[in-house]
Amino acid sequence: MPEQDDRDNPSPRGTHGPAETEAERRRRRARFLRELAEARALRDRVQPRRAKAARLRHAMRMRTFRW
């Protein structure tokens, strides 16, 4: 897993320009969001009843939310 290597050895922030630091931050954020979505999908497959209840709660929240 090549992404694991990035987590073990983070590059120093002070040695790069601000554009590269921003790009690095975006890459880390994108990787985090991918892993989070993957974990949610796995949880939904493993616990379908809980996933359905969560979907229903979310739908109720969205229906009662005031703009």
C-alpha positions in Angstrom: 0.0 0.0 0.0 2.0 3.1 -1.2 -0.3 5.5 0.7 0.9 4.0 4.0 4.5 5.2 3.3 3.3 8.8 3.0 1.7 8.6 6.4 4.8 7.2 8.1 7.2 9.8 6.7 5.5 13.1 6.3 7.6 15.7 4.4 8.8 18.7 6.3 6.5 21.7 5.8 9.1 24.5 6.1 11.2 23.4 3.1 8.6 23.8 0.4 6.9 26.8 -1.1 3.3 27.7 -0.1 1.9 26.3 -3.4 3.4 22.9 -2.7 2.2 22.9 0.9 -1.3 23.7 -0.3 -1.1 20.9 -2.8 0.2 18.5 -0.2 -2.7 19.5 2.2 -5.2 18.9 -0.6 -3.7 15.4 -1.4 -3.9 14.4 2.3 -7.5 15.7 2.6 -8.5 13.9 -0.6 -6.9 10.6 0.7 -8.7 11.1 4.1 -12.1 11.6 2.5 -11.6 8.6 0.2 -10.7 6.4 3.2 -13.7 7.8 5.2 -16.1 7.1 2.3 -14.6 3.6 2.1 -15.1 3.0 5.8 -18.7 4.2 5.7 -19.4 1.9 2.7 -17.9 -1.0 4.6 -19.9 -0.2 7.7 -23.1 0.0 5.6 -22.4 -3.4 4.1 -21.6 -5.0 7.4 -24.5 -3.4 9.4 -27.4 -2.9 7.0 -30.0 -2.3 9.7 -28.0 0.5 11.3 -27.3 2.0 7.9 -31.0 2.1 7.1 -31.8 3.7 10.4 -29.1 6.3 9.7 -30.5 7.0 6.3 -34.0 7.5 7.8 -32.6 9.8 10.5 -30.8 11.9 7.9 -33.9 12.1 5.8 -35.9 13.3 8.8 -33.3 15.9 9.6 -33.3 17.2 6.1 -37.1 17.4 6.0 -37.4 19.4 9.2 -34.4 21.7 8.5 -35.4 25.3 8.1 -33.5 27.4 5.5 
